Amino acid sequence: MGGPLGGSTSPGEGRQGRRALEPGPGPVASGAGLSSAQVEALLQISGGGPPVATGKVGVVSELSELGARRPQRADARRNFDALLVAAREVFSEQGVAASLEDVARRAGVGIGTLYRNFPTRQELVEAVYVGEIRELCQAARSADAEHPWDALVAWLRRFVDYVATKRALAEGLNRDSDVFAACREAMYAAGAPLLERAQAAGEARSDLGFDDLVRLVIGVLSAGFPDDDRRDKVLAIALDGVRTQTSWTAVRSAGRDTVMPR
């Protein structure tokens, strides 16, 4: 892949951080049989607001409205969006215990504006996390038009960014919360069809489940790398084992020998 795929991993990551990166058990592993468009409907997100599940979800039947909702006024929406962008950056740099004053300052708003939109730190952390899930779902939709293998890898490229953000948010995420469960469900539902399409095209091995693929990628990202290039190289080697021999033969015949499209 061209350019960085996300924040570099570092050795010695704490037990809690590793636990927060692990895929959850349960029906999410099947992808729930939803298309990426259905996932968008499932999340019902506006600008990083929390998801509200529908009857299609196996993990939860319905979520109450949690956290902040995106304001209706244009100027208020700009502040809301700026706060989410700033929070993602600050939390990635300093962790979820970072000063909220720093978040407000980077967003160019006052601390009162931050608290009007996100009354608690937990609501801000969850909103950033939900925003990452929303982007993952959008990436799955965008990848639908690509070659099956390239579509899967393009989505995994975005998944690497998601893992980097999730690692930064690990200490502030409640794995037992309905928000976390619904987000995990939506993430699996968005990505699983891409693997299934690659398998149907004979590009990816048929004995691999989506949960297996997620664990493979997370396992690679959990190692310590001196830089993103080294990480990307190891990830490409790992994905060699996902691609079928038939696919590799066709790729080499066509002169396309790149595992991770640039």
C-alpha positions in Angstrom: 0.0 0.0 0.0 1.1 3.5 -0.6 1.9 5.7 2.3 1.3 4.9 6.0 -1.6 2.5 6.8 -2.1 3.9 10.2 -0.1 4.7 13.4 2.9 2.6 14.0 2.6 -0.1 16.5 4.8 -0.2 19.5 6.2 -3.1 21.6 5.1 -3.7 25.1 1.5 -2.8 24.6 -0.5 -3.2 27.8 -2.8 -6.1 28.5 -5.9 -3.8 28.5 -5.0 -2.4 25.2 -4.6 -5.8 23.6 -7.9 -7.0 25.1 -9.7 -4.0 23.6 -8.3 -4.9 20.1 -9.5 -8.5 20.2 -12.6 -9.5 18.2 -15.6 -10.2 20.3 -17.4 -13.6 20.4 -20.9 -14.3 19.2 -22.9 -13.8 16.0 -20.8 -10.9 14.7 -18.4 -13.4 13.2 -21.0 -14.2 10.5 -21.3 -10.7 9.3 -25.0 -10.8 9.9 -25.6 -11.1 6.2 -25.9 -7.4 5.7 -24.8 -5.3 2.8 -22.7 -2.2 3.4 -25.7 0.0 2.6 -27.7 -1.9 5.2 -24.9 -1.4 7.7 -25.2 2.3 7.2 -28.9 2.1 8.0 -28.1 -0.1 11.0 -25.8 2.5 12.5 -28.1 5.4 11.8 -25.2 7.7 12.4 -25.0 11.5 11.8 -21.6 12.9 12.2 -20.3 10.3 14.7 -23.4 10.0 16.8 -24.1 6.7 18.5 -25.6 3.8 16.6 -29.2 2.6 17.0 -29.6 -1.1 16.2 -32.5 -2.5 14.2 -34.0 -6.0 14.5 -31.4 -7.4 12.1 -28.7 -7.3 14.7 -28.0 -10.3 16.8 -25.9 -8.7 19.6 -28.5 -6.0 20.6 -32.1 -5.4 19.7 -32.2 -1.7 20.3 -30.0 1.0 21.8 -31.2 4.0 23.6 -29.9 7.3 22.4 -26.4 7.6 24.0 -24.0 10.5 23.6 -24.2 13.6 21.6 -26.2 14.0 18.4 -25.0 16.2 15.6 -26.6 19.7 15.8 -28.9 21.0 13.2 -27.5 24.5 12.8 -24.6 24.8 10.3 -22.2 26.6 12.7 -23.0 24.2 15.5 -22.4 21.2 13.1 -19.0 22.7 12.2 -18.0 22.9 15.8 -19.3 19.4 16.5 -17.3 18.0 13.5 -14.2 20.0 14.4 -14.3 18.6 18.0 -14.5 15.0 16.7 -11.5 15.5 14.4 -9.5 17.2 17.1 -10.4 14.5 19.7 -9.3 11.8 17.4 -5.9 13.5 16.9 -5.4 14.4 20.5 -6.4 11.0 21.8 -4.1 9.3 19.2 -1.2 11.4 20.4 -1.8 11.5 24.2 -4.4 8.8 25.0 -7.9 9.2 26.2 -6.8 10.9 29.4 -5.6 13.9 27.4 -6.8 17.3 28.5 -10.2 18.2 27.0 -9.0 21.8 27.0 -6.4 20.7 24.5 -9.1 19.1 22.4 -11.2 22.3 22.4 -8.2 24.4 21.7 -7.2 22.3 18.6 -10.8 22.4 17.4 -10.8 26.2 17.7 -13.7 26.4 20.2 -14.2 27.0 23.9 -14.3 24.3 26.5 -18.0 25.2 27.1 -18.8 24.3 23.4 -17.1 21.0 23.9 -19.2 20.2 27.0 -22.4 21.3 25.4 -21.8 18.7 22.6 -20.1 16.0 24.8 -21.1 16.4 28.5 -18.7 13.6 29.5 -15.3 12.3 28.4 -16.9 8.9 27.8 -19.4 10.3 25.3 -16.6 12.0 23.4 -14.5 8.8 23.3 -17.6 6.8 22.1 -18.4 9.4 19.4 -14.8 9.2 18.1 -15.0 5.4 18.0 -18.4 5.4 16.3 -17.0 7.8 13.7 -14.3 5.3 12.9 -16.9 2.5 12.5 -18.9 4.7 10.2 -15.8 5.4 8.0 -15.2 1.6 7.9 -18.7 1.1 6.6 -18.3 3.8 4.0 -15.0 2.3 2.9 -16.7 -1.1 2.4 -19.3 0.6 0.2 -16.6 2.4 -1.8 -14.7 -0.8 -2.3 -17.7 -2.7 -3.8 -16.9 -1.6 -7.4 -13.2 -2.8 -7.3 -11.8 -6.2 -8.2 -12.7 -8.6 -5.4 -9.2 -9.1 -4.0 -8.4 -5.4 -4.4 -11.7 -4.5 -2.7 -10.9 -6.6 0.3 -7.4 -5.2 0.6 -8.6 -1.7 0.2 -11.0 -2.2 3.1 -8.2 -3.8 5.2 -6.1 -0.7 4.5 -8.8 1.3 6.2 -9.1 -1.3 8.9 -5.5 -0.7 9.9 -6.3 3.0 10.5 -9.3 1.9 12.6 -7.1 -0.4 14.7 -4.6 2.4 15.3 -7.4 4.7 16.6 -9.0 1.9 18.6 -5.7 1.2 20.3 -5.5 4.9 21.3 -9.0 4.7 22.7 -8.6 1.3 24.3 -8.5 2.5 27.9 -11.7 4.6 27.4 -13.8 2.0 25.7 -16.2 -0.2 27.6 -16.3 -3.6 25.8 -19.5 -4.5 27.6 -21.4 -1.5 26.4 -24.2 -1.6 23.9 -22.4 1.0 21.8 -19.3 -1.2 21.5 -21.3 -4.3 20.7 -23.4 -2.6 18.0 -20.2 -1.0 16.5 -18.5 -4.4 16.4 -21.5 -5.9 14.7 -21.6 -3.2 12.1 -17.9 -3.6 11.4 -18.1 -7.3 10.8 -21.3 -6.8 8.7 -19.4 -4.3 6.5 -16.2 -6.3 6.0 -17.4 -9.9 5.8 -19.2 -9.6 2.4 -15.9 -8.4 0.9 -14.2 -11.6 2.0 -17.1 -13.6 0.7 -16.9 -11.9 -2.7 -13.2 -12.6 -2.9 -13.8 -16.2 -2.0 -16.6 -16.6 -4.6 -14.2 -15.2 -7.2 -11.6 -17.8 -6.2 -9.3 -15.1 -5.0 -9.3 -15.9 -1.3 -9.1 -19.3 0.4 -12.5 -20.8 1.2 -11.6 -22.2 4.6 -11.0 -18.8 6.1 -13.7 -17.0 8.1 -13.9 -13.3 8.4 -13.2 -13.5 12.2 -10.0 -15.5 11.2 -9.0 -12.7 8.9 -9.6 -10.0 11.5 -7.5 -11.9 14.1 -4.7 -12.4 11.6 -4.5 -8.7 10.8 -4.8 -7.7 14.5 -2.1 -10.2 15.4 0.3 -8.6 12.9 -0.5 -5.1 14.1 0.0 -6.1 17.7 3.7 -6.7 17.0 6.3 -4.0 17.4 7.6 -2.4 14.2 10.3 0.3 13.8 8.2 2.0 11.1 5.1 1.7 8.9 7.0 0.2 5.9 8.2 -2.8 7.9 4.7 -3.3 9.3 3.2 -3.1 5.8 5.7 -5.7 4.5 4.9 -8.2 7.3 1.2 -7.6 6.7 1.6 -8.3 3.0 3.4 -11.5 3.8 0.6 -12.6 6.1 -2.0 -11.8 3.4 0.0 -14.0 1.0 -1.5 -16.9 3.0 -5.0 -15.7 2.4 -4.8 -15.6 -1.4 -5.4 -18.8 -3.4 -2.7 -20.3 -5.5 -5.0 -20.0 -8.5 -5.4 -16.3 -7.9 -1.6 -15.9 -7.6 -1.1 -17.7 -11.0 -3.6 -15.4 -12.7 -2.0 -12.3 -11.1 1.5 -13.2 -12.2 0.3 -14.0 -15.7 -1.2 -10.5 -15.9 1.9 -8.9 -14.4 0.1 -7.9 -11.3 2.2 -9.2 -8.4 1.3 -6.7 -5.7 -0.5 -8.1 -2.7 -1.4 -4.7 -1.2 -2.4 -2.4 -4.0 -0.6 1.0 -4.1 
